[in-house]
C-alpha cells in the first residue's frame, strides 16, 4: 500500500478526481474538466492543472454541485472510505445539495407518467403526428 502524496507535492486534476471517486474513469474526469464541470477556485482549468491540498474545487455532476476542499493527494484509486479521506465537502454545499434533492423529489410527483410504453401502432401514430405539418 503506497502512502498518499506529501503536502508539498502536486497531482494532476484528472488523476485526483479519479482517485477520489468522483468519476469512474480518468477519461470521464478529463471530459468533465474540459466541459467546464470542474472549476478550481471558481475558474475553469485544464486537465493537466496540478492541484495541492487546500485547493477548493467546484464539481458539477448531473443535478448536483459539490464544493470540496482537497485534503490529501493520491495517485491510486482505492475503496470509497479511503477516497473520502482525500477531500472534505463544505457544509454549505451539503445543505444546498440536500435542499435541491428535496425540491426535485417534491416536484417528481407532479409529473404525470404513462401507465405503459406505447406499442408499435401507437408509436407509428406518434411519429405520423410529429412529422405532419400544420
C-alpha positions in Angstrom: 0.0 0.0 0.0 1.6 3.3 -1.1 1.4 6.4 1.0 -0.5 9.5 -0.1 1.5 12.3 -1.5 3.3 14.7 0.9 1.9 18.2 1.5 4.4 19.9 -0.9 3.6 17.5 -3.8 1.2 18.3 -6.6 -1.0 16.0 -8.7 -2.9 16.3 -12.0 -6.5 17.3 -11.5 -7.9 14.4 -13.6 -5.9 11.8 -11.6 -7.1 13.2 -8.3 -10.8 13.3 -9.4 -10.5 9.6 -10.5 -8.7 8.6 -7.3 -11.3 10.5 -5.1 -14.0 8.5 -6.9 -15.9 11.5 -8.4 -15.6 9.8 -11.8 -15.4 6.2 -12.8 -12.6 6.6 -15.3 -9.9 9.2 -16.0 -11.3 9.9 -19.4 -14.7 10.8 -17.8 -12.8 13.1 -15.4 -11.0 14.6 -18.3 -14.2 15.2 -20.3 -15.8 16.9 -17.2 -12.9 19.2 -16.7 -12.8 20.1 -20.4 -16.6 20.7 -20.4 -16.3 23.2 -17.6 -18.0 21.0 -15.0 -15.0 21.2 -12.7 -13.6 24.5 -11.5 -10.7 25.4 -9.3 -11.5 28.4 -7.0 -14.3 29.5 -9.4 -12.1 29.4 -12.6 -12.1 26.9 -15.4 -8.9 24.9 -15.5 -7.2 22.5 -17.8 -7.0 18.7 -17.2 -3.3 18.8 -16.6 -3.6 21.5 -13.9 -1.7 20.4 -10.7 -3.6 20.7 -7.5 -2.4 20.6 -3.9 -4.0 20.2 -0.5 -6.2 23.2 0.4 -7.5 23.9 -3.1 -11.2 24.5 -3.4 -13.0 22.6 -6.3 -16.5 23.1 -7.6 -17.7 19.8 -9.1 -21.0 19.6 -11.0 -22.3 16.0 -11.6 -25.8 15.7 -13.1 -28.1 17.7 -10.9 -25.7 18.1 -8.0 -22.9 20.6 -7.5 -20.4 20.0 -4.8 -17.8 22.4 -3.3 -14.9 20.3 -1.9 -11.6 21.2 -0.2 -8.7 19.0 -1.2 -7.3 17.4 2.0 -4.8 14.9 0.6 -3.5 13.6 -2.7 -3.4 10.1 -4.0 -2.5 8.6 -7.4 -4.1 5.3 -6.7 -7.9 4.6 -6.7 -8.9 2.8 -3.6 -12.2 2.0 -1.8 -14.8 4.6 -1.1 -13.9 5.0 2.7 -10.2 5.8 1.7 -11.3 8.1 -1.1 -13.5 10.2 1.2 -10.4 11.0 3.2 -8.9 12.8 0.2 -11.5 15.7 0.4 -14.0 17.5 2.6 -17.2 18.8 1.3 -18.2 22.2 2.7 -21.3 22.5 5.0 -23.0 25.0 2.6 -22.5 22.5 -0.3 -24.1 19.7 1.7 -27.1 21.8 2.7 -27.6 23.1 -0.8 -27.5 19.6 -2.3 -30.0 18.3 0.2 -32.3 21.2 -0.4 -32.2 20.7 -4.2 -32.7 17.0 -3.8 -35.8 17.6 -1.7 -37.2 20.0 -4.2 -36.6 17.5 -7.1 -38.3 14.8 -5.0 -41.3 17.1 -4.3 -41.6 18.1 -8.0 -41.4 14.4 -9.1 -45.0 13.8 -8.0 -46.2 16.5 -10.4 -45.0 14.7 -13.5 -47.8 12.5 -14.9 -46.2 9.4 -16.4 -48.0 6.9 -18.7 -49.0 3.6 -17.3 -47.2 1.7 -20.0 -45.0 2.2 -23.0 -46.6 2.8 -26.4 -47.0 -0.3 -28.6 -46.0 -0.4 -32.3 -49.2 1.0 -33.6 -49.2 3.9 -31.1 -45.6 4.7 -31.9 -46.5 4.9 -35.6 -49.3 7.3 -34.7 -47.0 9.4 -32.6 -44.4 9.6 -35.5 -47.1 10.5 -38.0 -48.4 13.2 -35.7 -44.9 14.7 -35.1 -44.0 14.5 -38.8 -47.2 16.1 -40.1 -47.0 19.8 -41.0 -49.6 22.1 -39.6 
